[in-house]
């Protein structure tokens, strides 16, 4: 299984109003906010990361909300990771590019 990772579509360009919170009305303690903060810190997340760090199995739901409801351009691609007994599994990983993180931060100021 030596296939090239594929990148999937992202949300449209960032449309955050100047001087506003990118996630208005989302509590600082919510899973959605924590996932957004991790992505904004430059972390790359997979579903397994979300289970370990965020204690949620709903990463894809939160990624979808960030894209559709808030216009956050989250990138995704499918990768292979090691599994038990020498097997591999295909999982998605998610991130926000450095350029998009800068745009989001600038818009929020």
Helices and strands as residue ranges (DSSP letters): E 6-8, H 31-40, E 45-46, H 47-49, I 50-54, H 59-68, E 75-82, G 84-86, E 88-95, H 98-108
